[in-house]
């Protein structure tokens, strides 16, 4: 499926690993933000990590992306101030869909 299947929900962040390169996951995350009609999008990308801040359906969203290995990238998503597991899962699902479309 692309994701390892193990999700961790800690302190309002829903985190999992993807068996794709950092660049592919970054691109899929950008497509997800666009697909969700986000506003106030602020991407900050470095060599091995990055984050996309945006507002989706009135909620502040942060997608944090971190390189772990050649084809292993960690993505952590937080929706709202306290976190929203269901909304975060929906964004992860959309990232997976984007990765599988290639």
Secondary structure, 3 states (H helix, E strand, C coil): CCECCCCEEECCEEEEEECCCHHHHHHHHHHHHHHCCCEEEEEEECCCEEEEEEEECCEEEEEEEEEEECCEEEEEEEECCCCCHHHHHHHHHHHHHHHHHC
